Amino acid sequence: MIKRTVRKEYLQRRMDIPEEDLQQQTALMAFNFKKLSFPPVKFLMSFSPLLARREFDVSVCEDMLKQQNPSMQTAWPRIEEHSSEMEASLVQRGGLFIKNRFNVLEPISGHIIEPEMLDMIFVPLVAFDEKGYRIGYGKGYYDRYLARCRHDIIRVGFSFFEAVRGIEDINQFDVPLNFCITPYRNYEF
């Protein structure tokens, strides 16, 4: 299957999940995440989920990591207005946020964390395959950003669905995940 076809199908499948199933699957994914063991995390790049698009609410997993790593600092992506780049901006307690052109909340201000300083990144996705390649929303922001990160950064995705067999149009710019958490299992790549 090609990315565009998978993206369209899985976005619709995600929207079709009944609310009570969504809550149950969210709890199962959080439980599965908690079963994993990670090295210490000083800097996490997470994101504000698009709940209207039924993205997994990663804040539960952020909180779990914070309990294990009390000094951990969390950043969210901030898209550069007139380019195809994004940066990791620290989320400040009581900080201000704005919706970007994709309707995603991002910090208005906040110290920029250099990509090589990040230990872990929660990567939004629509679907993923058995090799850990993800299908995002098609703009390439995360793949470009991940190419700037350390080679040992831990890349974690969350999906309400199991892996698709394969994505035919993977290219040299696509960066695979290390883990993908689903309601029924954890994938490690």
QUICORNOR-V327985 format. One record per pair of residues at least 24 apart in sequence whose C-alpha atoms are under 8 Angstrom apart, sorted by sequence separation. I is the first residue (numbers start at 0). J is the second residue. D is the distance in Angstrom with one decimal. If there is no record, write none. Layout:
BEGIN
((I:J:D) (I:J:D))
END
This chain:
BEGIN
((40:64:7.7) (87:111:5.6) (88:112:6.1) (153:177:6.1) (154:178:6.5) (155:179:5.6) (156:180:6.3) (157:181:6.1) (158:182:7.8) (86:111:6.7) (87:112:5.4) (153:178:7.9) (155:180:7.6) (86:112:7.5) (87:113:7.1) (146:172:7.8) (33:60:7.7) (41:68:7.2) (86:113:7.8) (87:114:7.3) (32:60:7.0) (40:68:6.3) (43:71:7.2) (45:73:6.7) (46:74:7.7) (47:75:7.2) (77:105:5.5) (86:114:7.9) (146:174:7.4) (39:68:6.5) (41:70:6.7) (42:71:5.7) (43:72:6.3) (44:73:5.7) (45:74:6.1) (46:75:4.9) (76:105:6.4) (77:106:6.8) (143:172:7.3) (145:174:6.9) (25:55:6.6) (29:59:6.7) (33:63:7.2) (41:71:4.5) (42:72:5.0) (43:73:4.9) (44:74:4.7) (45:75:5.3) (46:76:6.5) (75:105:6.4) (76:106:8.0) (114:144:7.5) (142:172:6.5) (25:56:7.5) (29:60:6.3) (40:71:6.1) (41:72:6.2) (42:73:5.9) (43:74:6.2) (44:75:5.6) (45:76:7.5) (75:106:7.1) (114:145:7.8) (117:148:7.3) (127:158:7.9) (142:173:5.7) (42:74:7.4) (44:76:7.3) (115:147:7.1) (116:148:7.8) (117:149:7.7) (120:152:7.3) (122:154:6.7) (124:156:6.7) (126:158:6.6) (142:174:5.7) (114:147:6.0) (115:148:4.7) (116:149:7.8) (118:151:7.8) (119:152:5.4) (120:153:6.2) (121:154:6.2) (122:155:5.9) (123:156:6.2) (124:157:7.2) (125:158:7.2) (129:162:5.4) (114:148:4.7) (115:149:5.0) (118:152:5.1) (119:153:4.5) (120:154:5.1) (121:155:4.9) (122:156:5.1) (123:157:7.2) (124:158:7.2) (126:160:7.3) (127:161:7.9) (128:162:4.6) (129:163:6.4) (132:166:7.8) (114:149:7.2) (117:152:6.7) (118:153:6.3) (119:154:6.0) (120:155:6.2) (121:156:5.9) (122:157:7.8) (127:162:5.4) (128:163:4.6) (129:164:5.8) (130:165:7.7) (119:155:7.6) (126:162:7.1) (127:163:6.2) (128:164:5.7) (129:165:6.4) (126:163:7.4) (128:165:5.3) (132:169:7.7) (14:52:6.7) (74:112:7.5) (128:166:6.4) (13:52:7.7) (14:53:6.4) (13:53:6.5) (132:173:7.0) (133:174:8.0) (10:52:7.8) (132:174:6.6) (133:175:6.6) (44:87:6.6) (132:175:4.4) (133:176:7.2) (131:175:4.9) (132:176:6.3) (130:175:7.3) (131:176:5.0) (131:177:6.8) (131:178:7.4) (131:179:7.4) (49:103:6.7) (48:103:7.6) (85:140:6.5) (47:103:6.7) (84:140:6.2) (131:187:7.9) (47:104:5.9) (83:140:6.6) (131:188:5.9) (47:105:7.4) (86:144:7.7) (130:188:6.4) (84:143:7.3) (85:144:6.8) (84:144:7.2) (57:121:7.8) (54:123:7.8) (44:117:6.9) (42:116:6.9) (43:117:6.0) (42:117:4.9) (43:118:6.1) (44:119:6.4) (45:120:5.9) (46:121:7.1) (48:123:8.0) (41:117:7.5) (42:118:5.5) (43:119:5.0) (44:120:4.6) (45:121:4.9) (46:122:7.9) (41:118:6.5) (42:119:6.8) (43:120:5.7) (44:121:6.2) (45:122:7.2) (46:123:7.7) (40:118:5.6) (43:121:7.7) (40:119:6.8) (55:157:6.7) (55:158:7.3) (55:159:7.8) (10:125:6.3) (9:125:6.3) (9:126:6.5) (6:125:6.2) (6:126:7.0) (5:126:7.2) (6:134:6.6) (5:134:7.8) (6:135:7.5) (28:157:7.7) (6:136:7.3) (2:134:6.3) (25:159:7.9) (24:159:6.9) (13:159:7.4) (32:180:6.5) (31:180:6.8) (31:181:7.6) (31:182:7.1) (28:180:6.1) (31:183:7.8) (28:181:5.5) (31:184:6.8) (32:185:7.6) (27:181:7.8) (28:182:4.5) (31:185:6.6) (27:182:4.8) (28:183:7.5) (26:182:7.9) (27:183:7.2) (25:182:7.1) (24:182:5.3) (2:166:6.5) (0:165:6.7) (1:166:5.6) (2:167:7.6) (0:166:5.4) (1:167:5.3) (2:168:6.7) (0:167:5.7) (1:168:5.7))
END
